[in-house]
Amino acid sequence: MILDDLRRWPDVEAPGLVAVDAADRLILDESAELRVSAQPGDIVVINDAYGALTLGAADAGASGIRTHIDALTGERALEANASRVGLAGTFRSAPLDADLVTGARTVLLRLPRSLDGLRDIAGLIAAHADPSVVVVAGGRLKHMSVSMNDVIRESFEQLDISHARQKSRVLIARAPRDGRDPAPAAARIAGLEVRAFGGAFAGARLDIGTRLLLESLPEVPAGGTASDPLIDLACGTGIVGAWMATRYPGAHVHASDQSSVAVASARATMRANRVEDRVAVVRDDMLSTRPSASASFVALNPPFHSAAAVTDLIAPRMFADVARVLRPGGQLWCVWNSGLKYRPLLERAIGPTQQVARNSKFTVTVSTRR
């Protein structure tokens, strides 16, 4: 089967990190009968990590598949895998909006870990899919909870639960009701209006690492012009970028994240704070769209999850790209979990690194590009 040929690239690849797991295989098996009679465009796939669900369905004969993957690296892995196994052209990637699910009759869903994210997805499907739609939603048992059943039942009358297999389970939802389009949660934090769609990291809250970073940023950073904007890398809901745009009057900011829900949230945050004219929010794999040796200032709270896996392999890739983008003398202001001991890595990748602040869990450092 083509599933054995799929890879995670360009996302992190390492022993123990897989492109296809038992939950993907269970979703495909439980949906097989539904997919037999599917017409082109009937099948929608949501949260497919690296293409297992999309390409598994395509390999069985489905066409016109609409697919949404939140992470840009996952979307690119799907494209690379499709070319590798000869299934390019059987699907199209789409944002998480009404067009993705309109008229869908079968939805294959890899359950998100966030209940708010699941609520947004279930409500969107119920609002716009065909009334006969069947949602086959699965995940690993360690990432599932009974609360997920309750969230799905908010938007579907009928919910059936499969037997567990290889530490995975599937929820099958039918009879949509009370559908609704996603709307961001709102909160006022650190003097800012923050907006967060379901599934965005930390939601409409300020995590303690980001709080320490904000408290530590310099009074007058270098850069901030239209040609040399302050950079908020892995921006999440946009708190750091919006904070810099409001604290440093007139400053231009470039905020980037590979997560589509993060980018949507950050754009909403910028609009709520009326700084969208000075803050460009882009979906990007790190800083791939930025020229080399072009930036004076980068702020970063590096993530430590790749799909559902906890890994320390993401930060080194980000530090290397920051080193590429910073001009000599440019600075990276970074907050990290103290147990990860990133300082030697920052010294090697970027240059001299000093501790700026530290609390019981997090450390803030400034690294100067040599």
C-alpha positions as CSV (number, residue, x, y, z in Angstrom):
1,M,0.0,0.0,0.0
2,I,1.2,3.5,-0.8
3,L,1.0,4.5,2.9
4,D,4.3,2.8,3.5
5,D,6.0,5.2,1.0
6,L,5.0,8.4,2.7
7,R,7.4,10.7,4.4
8,R,7.2,13.7,6.8
9,W,9.6,15.9,4.7
10,P,9.9,18.9,4.8
11,D,8.9,18.7,8.4
12,V,11.2,17.2,11.1
13,E,12.2,13.6,10.3
14,A,13.8,11.5,12.9
15,P,13.6,7.9,14.4
16,G,10.2,7.5,16.1
17,L,8.5,10.3,14.1
18,V,6.2,8.7,11.6
19,A,4.2,10.0,8.6
20,V,1.5,7.4,9.0
21,D,0.2,5.9,12.2
22,A,-2.5,3.4,13.4
23,A,-5.1,6.1,13.7
24,D,-4.7,7.0,10.0
25,R,-5.1,3.4,9.0
26,L,-8.2,3.0,11.2
27,I,-9.9,6.1,9.7
28,L,-9.3,4.7,6.2
29,D,-10.6,1.3,7.1
30,E,-13.7,2.6,8.9
31,S,-14.5,4.9,6.0
32,A,-13.8,2.4,3.2
33,E,-17.5,1.5,2.6
34,L,-18.6,5.1,2.5
35,R,-15.9,6.0,0.0
36,V,-16.8,3.2,-2.5
37,S,-19.8,5.2,-3.9
38,A,-18.3,8.7,-3.6
39,Q,-18.4,11.0,-6.6
40,P,-15.7,13.5,-7.4
41,G,-15.8,16.2,-4.8
42,D,-17.7,14.2,-2.2
43,I,-14.7,13.6,0.1
44,V,-13.1,16.2,2.3
45,V,-10.1,15.5,4.5
46,I,-9.2,17.7,7.5
47,N,-6.1,17.7,9.7
48,D,-4.3,15.1,7.5
49,A,-0.8,15.3,9.0
50,Y,1.3,14.4,6.0
51,G,-1.1,13.0,3.4
52,A,-2.0,9.6,4.7
53,L,-5.8,10.1,4.6
54,T,-5.9,12.1,1.4
55,L,-3.6,9.8,-0.6
56,G,-5.1,6.7,1.0
57,A,-8.5,7.7,-0.3
58,A,-7.1,8.7,-3.7
59,D,-5.2,5.4,-4.0
60,A,-8.6,3.7,-3.5
61,G,-10.1,5.6,-6.4
62,A,-11.4,8.9,-4.9
63,S,-10.9,12.1,-6.9
64,G,-11.6,15.8,-6.5
65,I,-10.7,15.5,-2.8
66,R,-10.6,18.8,-0.8
67,T,-8.0,18.8,1.9
68,H,-7.1,21.1,4.7
69,I,-3.8,20.8,6.7
70,D,-3.1,23.4,9.2
71,A,0.7,23.2,9.1
72,L,2.4,24.5,6.0
73,T,5.1,21.8,6.3
74,G,2.3,19.2,6.4
75,E,0.7,20.7,3.2
76,R,4.1,20.6,1.4
77,A,4.7,17.0,2.6
78,L,1.3,16.0,1.1
79,E,2.3,17.5,-2.2
80,A,5.7,15.8,-2.1
81,N,4.2,12.5,-1.2
82,A,1.6,12.8,-3.9
83,S,4.3,13.3,-6.5
84,R,6.3,10.4,-5.0
85,V,3.4,7.9,-5.3
86,G,2.0,9.2,-8.6
87,L,-1.2,10.7,-7.1
88,A,-0.7,14.4,-7.9
89,G,-3.9,16.1,-9.2
90,T,-6.3,13.9,-7.1
91,F,-6.8,16.6,-4.5
92,R,-6.6,20.4,-3.8
93,S,-5.6,22.1,-0.6
94,A,-8.0,24.7,0.8
95,P,-8.4,26.9,3.8
96,L,-10.7,25.9,6.7
97,D,-13.8,27.7,5.5
98,A,-17.2,27.1,4.0
99,D,-15.8,26.3,0.5
100,L,-13.8,23.4,2.0
101,V,-16.8,21.5,3.2
102,T,-19.8,22.8,1.1
103,G,-21.7,19.7,-0.2
104,A,-19.3,17.2,1.3
105,R,-20.8,13.8,1.9
106,T,-17.8,12.1,3.6
107,V,-15.3,13.9,5.9
108,L,-12.2,12.2,7.1
109,L,-11.0,14.0,10.2
110,R,-7.9,13.5,12.2
111,L,-9.1,14.8,15.6
112,P,-7.3,17.9,16.8
113,R,-6.1,17.9,20.4
114,S,-7.8,21.3,21.1
115,L,-11.5,21.0,22.0
116,D,-12.0,24.6,20.7
117,G,-10.4,23.6,17.4
118,L,-12.7,20.5,17.2
119,R,-15.7,22.7,17.9
120,D,-14.8,25.1,15.1
121,I,-14.4,22.2,12.6
122,A,-17.6,20.3,13.6
123,G,-19.6,23.5,13.5
124,L,-18.3,24.4,10.0
125,I,-19.1,20.9,8.6
126,A,-22.6,21.0,10.1
127,A,-23.2,24.4,8.6
128,H,-22.1,23.7,5.0
129,A,-21.8,20.0,4.3
130,D,-24.5,17.9,2.6
131,P,-27.3,16.9,5.1
132,S,-26.3,13.2,4.5
133,V,-22.7,13.9,5.5
134,V,-20.8,11.3,7.6
135,V,-17.8,12.4,9.5
136,V,-15.2,9.7,10.3
137,A,-13.0,11.3,13.0
138,G,-10.1,9.4,14.6
139,G,-7.0,9.7,16.7
140,R,-4.7,8.0,19.2
141,L,-6.3,7.1,22.5
142,K,-3.7,9.1,24.5
143,H,-4.9,12.2,22.7
144,M,-8.6,11.6,22.9
145,S,-11.1,12.4,25.7
146,V,-14.8,11.9,26.4
147,S,-15.2,15.6,26.1
148,M,-14.6,15.3,22.4
149,N,-17.8,13.2,22.1
150,D,-19.7,16.1,23.8
151,V,-18.2,18.7,21.5
152,I,-19.1,16.7,18.4
153,R,-22.7,16.1,19.7
154,E,-23.1,19.9,19.8
155,S,-23.2,19.8,16.0
156,F,-24.4,16.3,15.2
157,E,-27.4,14.3,16.3
158,Q,-25.8,10.8,16.0
159,L,-22.4,9.7,17.2
160,D,-21.1,6.2,17.1
161,I,-17.9,5.0,18.6
162,S,-15.7,2.3,17.2
163,H,-13.8,-0.4,19.1
164,A,-10.2,0.5,19.8
165,R,-7.5,-0.9,17.6
166,Q,-3.8,-0.5,18.1
167,K,-4.4,2.3,20.7
168,S,-6.6,4.2,18.2
169,R,-10.3,4.9,18.0
170,V,-12.8,6.4,15.5
171,L,-15.9,8.5,16.2
172,I,-18.5,8.5,13.4
173,A,-20.9,11.5,13.3
174,R,-24.1,11.8,11.3
175,A,-27.2,14.1,11.1
176,P,-25.7,17.6,11.3
177,R,-27.4,20.4,13.3
178,D,-26.8,23.8,14.7
179,G,-23.9,24.5,12.3
180,R,-21.9,27.7,12.6
181,D,-18.8,29.3,11.1
182,P,-15.7,29.7,13.3
183,A,-15.4,32.9,15.2
184,P,-12.3,33.9,17.2
185,A,-12.3,34.1,21.0
186,A,-11.5,37.6,22.3
187,A,-9.6,38.8,25.4
188,R,-7.8,41.8,26.6
189,I,-4.2,40.9,27.6
190,A,-1.2,43.1,28.4
191,G,-3.0,46.1,27.1
192,L,-3.9,44.4,23.8
193,E,-7.0,43.0,22.2
194,V,-6.2,39.3,21.4
195,R,-8.1,37.1,19.1
196,A,-7.8,33.3,18.8
197,F,-9.5,30.8,16.6
198,G,-9.9,27.3,18.0
199,G,-6.7,25.4,17.9
200,A,-4.3,28.3,18.1
201,F,-1.5,27.8,20.6
202,A,-2.5,29.1,24.1
203,G,-5.8,30.4,22.8
204,A,-6.8,33.9,23.8
205,R,-4.4,33.8,26.7
206,L,-0.8,34.9,27.5
207,D,1.4,31.9,28.2
208,I,4.1,32.4,30.8
209,G,7.0,32.2,28.4
210,T,5.7,34.9,26.1
211,R,4.9,37.1,29.2
212,L,8.5,36.8,30.3
213,L,9.7,37.7,26.7
214,L,7.5,40.8,26.6
215,E,8.8,42.0,29.9
216,S,12.4,41.6,28.7
217,L,12.3,43.1,25.2
218,P,14.6,46.2,24.7
219,E,13.4,49.8,25.0
220,V,14.6,50.7,21.5
221,P,15.2,47.7,19.2
222,A,17.2,48.1,16.0
223,G,15.2,48.0,12.8
224,G,11.4,48.5,12.5
225,T,11.4,50.2,9.1
226,A,9.3,49.0,6.2
227,S,12.5,47.5,4.6
228,D,13.9,46.1,7.9
229,P,10.8,45.2,10.0
230,L,10.9,43.8,13.5
231,I,10.2,40.0,13.1
232,D,7.9,38.0,15.2
233,L,8.7,34.4,14.3
234,A,6.3,31.6,15.2
235,C,3.8,34.4,16.0
236,G,0.9,32.3,17.2
237,T,-2.0,34.6,17.9
238,G,0.1,37.7,17.2
239,I,0.6,38.9,20.8
240,V,4.3,39.7,20.4
241,G,3.9,41.3,17.0
242,A,1.0,43.5,18.1
243,W,2.8,44.4,21.3
244,M,5.8,45.6,19.4
245,A,3.7,47.5,16.9
246,T,2.0,49.4,19.8
247,R,5.0,49.8,22.1
248,Y,7.2,51.1,19.3
249,P,5.1,53.7,17.6
250,G,5.5,53.7,13.8
251,A,7.4,50.4,13.8
252,H,6.8,47.9,11.0
253,V,6.5,44.2,11.9
254,H,6.7,41.0,10.0
255,A,4.9,38.2,11.8
256,S,5.0,34.6,10.5
257,D,3.8,31.2,11.4
258,Q,3.3,27.9,9.5
259,S,-0.1,27.3,11.1
260,S,-3.1,28.6,9.2
261,V,-5.2,29.0,12.3
262,A,-2.4,31.0,13.9
263,V,-2.1,33.3,10.9
264,A,-5.9,33.8,10.9
265,S,-5.8,34.6,14.6
266,A,-2.8,36.9,14.3
267,R,-4.5,38.9,11.5
268,A,-7.6,39.2,13.6
269,T,-5.5,40.4,16.5
270,M,-3.8,43.1,14.3
271,R,-7.2,44.3,13.1
272,A,-8.5,44.5,16.7
273,N,-5.5,46.7,17.7
274,R,-5.7,48.7,14.5
275,V,-2.1,48.0,13.5
276,E,-2.8,45.9,10.4
277,D,-1.3,48.6,8.2
278,R,2.1,48.1,9.8
279,V,2.1,44.4,10.6
280,A,2.4,41.9,7.8
281,V,1.2,38.4,8.9
282,V,2.3,35.6,6.6
283,R,2.0,31.8,6.5
284,D,5.6,30.6,6.0
285,D,7.9,27.8,6.9
286,M,10.1,29.7,9.3
287,L,11.4,32.7,7.4
288,S,11.8,31.2,4.0
289,T,10.3,34.2,2.2
290,R,12.7,36.7,3.9
291,P,16.0,37.6,2.2
292,S,19.3,36.6,3.7
293,A,21.2,39.1,5.9
294,S,18.2,41.5,5.8
295,A,16.9,41.8,9.4
296,S,18.1,43.5,12.5
297,F,15.7,42.1,15.1
298,V,13.9,38.8,15.6
299,A,11.7,37.7,18.6
300,L,11.0,34.0,19.0
301,N,9.3,31.6,21.3
302,P,10.1,28.3,19.5
303,P,7.5,25.6,19.5
304,F,8.3,22.1,20.6
305,H,5.6,20.1,18.8
306,S,5.7,18.6,15.4
307,A,2.1,17.3,14.6
308,A,1.3,15.5,17.9
309,A,4.9,14.6,18.7
310,V,7.0,16.5,21.3
311,T,10.4,17.1,19.8
312,D,13.5,19.3,20.4
313,L,14.4,19.2,16.7
314,I,12.3,22.2,15.5
315,A,14.3,24.9,17.4
316,P,17.6,24.1,15.7
317,R,16.1,24.5,12.3
318,M,14.6,27.8,13.3
319,F,17.8,29.1,14.8
320,A,19.6,28.2,11.6
321,D,17.1,30.2,9.5
322,V,17.2,33.1,11.9
323,A,21.0,33.1,11.5
324,R,20.5,33.3,7.7
325,V,18.1,36.2,7.9
326,L,19.9,38.3,10.5
327,R,22.5,40.8,9.3
328,P,25.8,41.0,11.2
329,G,25.1,42.6,14.5
330,G,21.4,41.7,14.3
331,Q,19.8,40.2,17.4
332,L,17.6,37.3,18.2
333,W,15.6,37.7,21.5
334,C,14.4,34.2,22.4
335,V,12.5,32.7,25.3
336,W,12.8,28.9,25.9
337,N,12.1,26.3,28.5
338,S,15.2,26.3,30.7
339,G,15.4,22.5,30.8
340,L,16.2,22.5,27.0
341,K,19.5,24.3,27.5
342,Y,19.5,26.1,24.2
343,R,22.2,28.5,25.0
344,P,25.2,26.5,23.5
345,L,23.1,25.9,20.4
346,L,22.3,29.6,20.0
347,E,26.0,30.4,20.5
348,R,26.9,28.0,17.6
349,A,24.1,29.0,15.3
350,I,24.0,32.7,15.7
351,G,26.7,34.1,17.9
352,P,27.5,35.5,21.4
353,T,24.5,34.8,23.7
354,Q,23.6,36.5,27.0
355,Q,20.9,35.7,29.5
356,V,18.5,38.6,29.9
357,A,15.9,37.1,32.3
358,R,15.0,33.9,33.9
359,N,12.1,32.6,36.1
360,S,11.3,29.2,37.6
361,K,10.7,27.7,34.1
362,F,11.8,29.9,31.3
363,T,14.9,31.7,30.2
364,V,15.2,34.8,27.9
365,T,18.4,35.3,25.9
366,V,19.7,37.7,23.3
367,S,22.0,36.4,20.6
368,T,24.0,38.7,18.4
369,R,24.8,37.6,14.8
370,R,28.5,37.3,14.4
